[in-house]
């Protein structure tokens, strides 16, 4: 896979050397690629989208920790870097979050729930992230009740050849590095990024001093080329190889997990008059090995065929419509299973007034096991004034039981899909370019939630199995986010999320009711800058499986960072995370890192 990527990148660079006439470009403002079926300026999208750029990513050592700065996002982890890490959006965990890297669906079909593990991802090889919140099955099908995280790897920012490199050393024997190369012409671009991390780590289990190390290598490739005025070809690929030491039980700290994942996507865009057609095919394969485990292998495979059309109608309206087929399979030592889904979808984007945009989305899914499912979403944005904007969304979602939930020894063939309804209302105000304030109220309700029941006799394992939870699961709350420039050198920012997530009146576990981020950034002289940030999570209910003496509860983290521009294209930085050395747990019985330092160098060329 690695050799193929390198050969493809060489071919891409050669292809992009073709001369072409330059074209006019227009600044449409920040674009969202996840909030609608086709990219749209954020100012015109009714969806709730938060953007995390490269500058934001530099403030954290891990992707999961960087995303906790987004309102409504929290995490729980079974240890340090490389350990199983569960991200939650408005109370709903990984299995309700769709994740894409350069357009490739990277959720693991062989997981106990189809989901993405954020534990091994550092920030050095990532370019831009969009966090789309709320039920999004109308756009993305299953596994999008909580939202979608869309990750883009580094791209060229200007014409010609460019690149960047970063090296970092930090606490717990952690070393990371990345190299990105890119070539961009008037007709296309290609980008290649390699990253690596190795860490001695910390002990995952509390009460144990043996360190659990982690090592990972990752390669990503993306390319697109305008063959003619009407045809564009492109694709993306990724390869990830990881090795993580684990504590198998409270009395056994030996064990290693091995992960090998590959993904690829190719596409063709064809413009025919007022209609643009996009055909794509993607494939993702995950192979996980646990040599000393009860189950030693977990293999997952996904193939996705997609057709999307974009048609410009009269009066500024746009119609997006398409078809999709997804095939998923999994296999373990003793069990296997597969299913497929055929889908049809359409989105009508309207601009009934110069300051109003609406999008109406409908989707039909035909699941090979569960049959028909209809879903929809209505989203609108009203720019009341040049400074004030209102957004509103109503949508539905569904999650089909995972292959493991159906076909493993703990599976239950009687399971039915979970169904959700989502609504949110938000207001944003801009303070004349000096700052902004945003408030969003949200409500999500899920029927037939699936959880593991250790007392259930619905399957043959003898250890319990997956079952539907009676009653409705409701997560509701409010998000506040703001930023303000005190002067041309100092800026303050912050956000607060109140989340009340319950099932039949009982609080959902590991979901902070109160989540607060406060920070200040300052320029120091002409070349230096620094930031001070406080993160506070409070009123957390531990899992019923948490051991006695666990430390799940309120915690406060103080993080500091400083950077210095050594040259116009190179900078050195220092980062201190958990500066007050808070002793806390986000999952009962599993350690979280104490105070840590990291020093790095980043350069562009």
PyMOL commands that set and color helices and strands:
alter all, ss='L'
color gray80, all
select helices_A, chain A and resi 2-15+42-44+54-57+63-67+94-96+137-140+314-316+403-407
alter helices_A, ss='H'
color red, helices_A
select strands_A, chain A and resi 31-32+40-41+49-52+73-77+85-89+97-101+104-105+128-133+147-152+160-170+174-185+188-199+214-226+231-245+256-272+275-289+297-312+318-332+336-353+356-367+371-383+388-399+418-430+435-447+450-453+465-468+472-485+490-503+506-507+514-524+528-538+555-565+570-577+596-604
alter strands_A, ss='S'
color yellow, strands_A
deselect
rebuild
show_as cartoon
